[in-house]
């Protein structure tokens, strides 16, 4: 049966247990239960066998968790009639048709800041024949109407055009694992989370697109941009406002540890937040075929004092391996017995000739090997 358990959500550890006939690192269920005897909450120490039912339940919980974490409804869309509102430090361009004396001449080598009317910190501009006019918080069209009404007192039927020449007043910050952390100016085109990241040159190699935080007015909102990219979930792509901070987290919390009877214990990052048990073991490491017990693999989640432990066991394979080991030992018994008889005969000759009871090293090794094999054979028969 193909056992596939997804390793998702926080840190996890995969432990490959050692073989019961070999030296090395050992891990079994009794050790966990023993550690939890002194804890009042016995539910904190539980070992769950990985079965198809467990895998289905894991998949359902993961889907529900993702929905709860990122199910913030539809993304707040830009209003149907979205218009940029002038902010302090913006620069406005005002053209009065047929009245060049009221229009600052523009040129190829003149920037918007020098050809327009900068909005002061208190939200005002100064315009000839009008004086000081408050413009902050108004749309360019509203500014045009106000200027037209005031200028009509000195100019007959004035025709004006008001544009935002430079957007400097409203900004959103992009930080974290992006190639170019920076401030992104908000313009007359609605700026969304993905747009801001694109302006910051995209993600770094260590970025976790599934862990993006938008802080707005002191409240943090969490987004999974992987859901946007893979499933078109637009609820993860909000329209940004002045003062928003977008932070892209790194993938350091999105990893697992493979330890135990493997050739190379390692840290394994989970691409896109997903990794199967088979991938965790096979991709970076190989099991130590001498000492490892592939029929007993543990997956630990949560904290040390409250772990969730999942064990991958193959009872049929374990029984089959025990049977094969017993057959091998039984097949070697006649040869070992013959060697033992030969050693005993040589030992008796040695004793008679020298009057001693010291055992040669070869005889001692043969005797000890025979005793060990008989003991092992007895244990295996009891397990059957």
N, C-alpha and C positions, 0 to 999 in steps of 0.2 A: 504494500500500500504506500502510495506517495504522500508522505507527511510534509505539509508545507505550512509553517506558522510564520505570519508576518511580524517582523520586529519593528514596531512603530511607537511613536509617542514617548520621548524622553530617552534616558539612558537604559541600556539593557546589557546583560552579560550572558554569554553562551559558554557553558562549562562542559567539556568532554570528559566523562568519567574514565578512570583507569580500569584495566581488566582485573578480575578477581584472582587470577593466577599469577599476576605480574606485579613488580614494584612500580612506584610512581605516585602521582597525585590521585587521591581517592575522593569520591563524593557519593553519598547515598541519601535516601530519604530519612533514614533514622537520625542522621546528624542534624537535619533541620528540625525534626520533631523534638529531639533532645534539647536543642537550644530554646525552643519555645515553651518548655514545660513550666518555667518560672513566670511566664507572662500570663496575665489574667485574660487577655484577649487571645484565645487560641486561634481565632480566625485569621490572625496575622501570620500564622505559620501554616501554610497549606501547600501541598504538592499535588499538582493536577497532571494527570496523564494526558498526553496529546492524542486526541482522537478526532475523527471527522466532525463530530458534534462540537468539540471545543473550537475547531478551526472555523466552523460556520458562525459560532457565537462571537468569536474574535472579530470576524469580518463585519458582523452586524454592529458590534459595539464601536468599531473604528468608524464606520459610516455615520453612526449616530453622533459620535464625538465630533467629527469634522463638521457635521451639520450644525451642532450646537455651538461650536467654537466660531464658525464663520457664517452661520446663517443669520446675517443681519438684514435680511430682506433685500429689496432692490436697492441698487446704488442711488444715493441722492442725486438725481439728475439735475442738469442745469435748467433753470426756469425756461419755459417755452420762449419767452421774450428776453432771454439773457442779454444784458447790456452791461458793459464795464462802467463802473462808477469812479469818477475822478478821486484821486487820493493825494494827500500832501506829498510833495517832492516829485509829482508827475510834471511833465512839460506838455503844454497845450499849443497847438498851432491854430491861429485865427486868421482867416482870410476874409477881407471885406471887398467884395467885387466892385470894380469901377472906382475904387478909392485906394490907390496904391500907397498913399501917404499914411494910411492906417494899417498897412500890412508890412511886417518886417520882411525885407527882401531875402529870399533864400538863394543859396548858391551851391555849386557842386562841391566846394570844399568847406562848407559850413555844416556843423552837426545840428541835430534836432534841438540840443540844449541851447544853442546860440541863436537859433532862428525862431524859437517859440517863447511862450510865456510860462516860466516855472511857477508851480504852485507852492506857496510858502508853507511852513510847518503848521500854521494856523488855518490853512485851507483856502487862502485868498490869492487872487492875481490882480495886477494893475493893468488897466487898458486905457489908452488915450480917449479923452472926451467922456469917459465913463467913470474912471476912478477905480477904487478898490471894489472888487466883486468876489463874494464868497462862492466857491465852486466845488469844494470837497463834498463828496457824497452825492453829487449830481451826475447824470449821464451827459456825454458831450452834446446830445440834442437839447437837454434842459439848459445847459450853459449857453448854447446858441440862442435859444428863445429869450433868455434873460438879457444877453448882450444886445440882441436886436431891439428889444423894448427900450432899453436905456439909450442906445445909440440913435434911435429914431427921433430923439429930442433935438439932435444936432445934425443929423444926416437924413435926407429924404429917402424913404423906402429903402433902407439898407438891406443888403443881402449878404449873409455871413455863412461861412463854413467853419465848424470847429472840429478839430481832430485831436486825438492824443498822440503827440509826436514821440514821446518817450515814456514808457511804463517803468517808473522807478519806485512807486509808493508801496505796492503790494507784493509780498514775496512769500514763498514757501521754501522751507529748508529740506534738503535731502542729505542724509548722513548714513553712516554705517558701511556696509559692504557694497559700495558702488565705486566705479572707477574714478569719478571726479565729484566728490562731495562738494556741494555748492548751494547757493541760493538761486531759486528759479523764480523769475518775475511772472506775476499773473497779469494777463493781458485781456483783450476783448474776446479772445477765444478761450472757452472753458478749459482749465488745466486739470487733468485727472492724475491719479497716483502713477499709473504706468507712463504717462507723458513726462512727469517729473523725473522718473528714473531714467527714461530715455535721454532727457537733457543732461543727466549726470553721467552719460556714456555707458549706462547699463551696469549689470552686476559684475562683481569680481568672481574669481574661481571659487572662493570660499563662502559665497553668499548662499543664503537659504531663502529662496523665493516664497516658501511656504510660511515664513515668519517675518512679516512686514508689519510694523507698528506705525499708526498715524496718531499723533498727539494733537488734540484740538481743544483749546481752552482748558488745559489741565486734565483732560480725559483721554485715556489711551484706547484706541480701537485697533484690533488685530485683524490682519488680512492674510489670506493664502493666495498669492498671485499665481501659484501653480494651478489652482482651480480655474483662474481666469485663462491661463494659457492652454490648458489641456481640455477644459470642459466649457469654456466660454461663459463662466460665471461672472457676470458683470457686477454682481453685488460686491465684489472685491475691489472695484475700481471707482472710488469716490471722486467727486469733483473737489478740488482743493480750494481752500480759502486763505485769506491773508493770515499769516502767523502759524500756519500748519507746519508740523515737523514730521517728515517721513523718515523712518529708520529701518534699514534692512539688516537683520541679524545675521550672524555667521552660522556655520553649520556645526559648531563645536558641541552643541547639545543634541545634535542629530546623529548620534553614533552609537556603536555597540562595542563590546570587548569580547574577544574570543580567547579563552584561556583553557588550561587543563592539558590533556594529552594530545596536543597538536605540535607539529614540528616548529611552528613559529607563532607564538602568542602575539596578537596584534589588535590594534584599534581599527574598526571598520566603519567608514562613513556610509550612511544610507542615502543613496541617490534618490532625490525627490521624496525623501521621507519614507521609503519603502524598501524592505529587504526580507527575503525568505530565509528560513533556517538553513536550507541547503546552500544558498548563496553565501551566507555568512561563514560557513565552514569551508566551502570549496574554492571561493574566489581568491582569498589571500593566503590560506593555509591548507595544509593537508593533515589528516589524522596520522598520529604515530601508530602504524599498523602493528607494532610489536606490543605496545602497552595499552592502547586505547580500546575502549569497549563501545563500538558504534551503536550498540543496542541500548545505551543509557546516556543520553545527552540532556543536560539541564539548561533551561532558560530562566534567568532571574530578572525580575522587574521590581521597580520601586526601591525603597530604602532597605538598608541592612537589617534594621530592627522590625521591618514589616514587609518582608519580601513576598512576591508572588512567584512561585517556582513551578515551572512546567517541565515535565520529563518525557523524553522520547524513548520508549522502551519497545523492544521487539522480543516478546516472550518466546515465540516459536524459534527464532534464530538462536536465542540464548540456549534453549533446550537442545537444539540441533548441534551447537558448538560443544556443549557439555558431552553429548553422545559421541561426537567425533574424538574428543580428547580422551574419553574413557576407552574407546576402541584402540586408539594409538598406544595408550599405556599398556592395555592388555596384550597387544601384539608384541610389545617390547619385553614383557615379563620372562618368557622362556630364555631369551638371550642373556638377560641380566642374571637369571637364576643359574645358568651355566657358568657365567663368569664368576658368580659368587661361590659356586661349588669348587671351581678351580682355585680360587683364592684361598678358600678354607683348607683345601688339600695342601697347598703350598705353605699355608700358615702352620699346619700340624707338623710338616717336615721341619720347618724352621724351629718350632718349639722343641722338637725332639733332639735336634742337633745342637741347639744353643741353650736349651733350658731357660727360655724366657717367654714372656707373654706379650711383649711389645708388638704392636700391629704396624706393618708397613703402610706407607701412605696410600698405595694402590688398593690394598685390602680395605682400609678405612673408607676410602671414597666409594668403593663398590657397595659396602654394607650400608653406608649412609644414603646412597642413591636408591637402594632397594627399599629401605625403610620409608623414604620420602614418597616414592611412587606408590607403595602400598597404602600409605596414609591418604594420598590424593585420590586413589581409586575408591577408597572407602567413602570419602566425602562426596564424590560424584555419584556413587550409587545411592547414597542417602538423599541427594538432591533429586534424583529421578523418582 
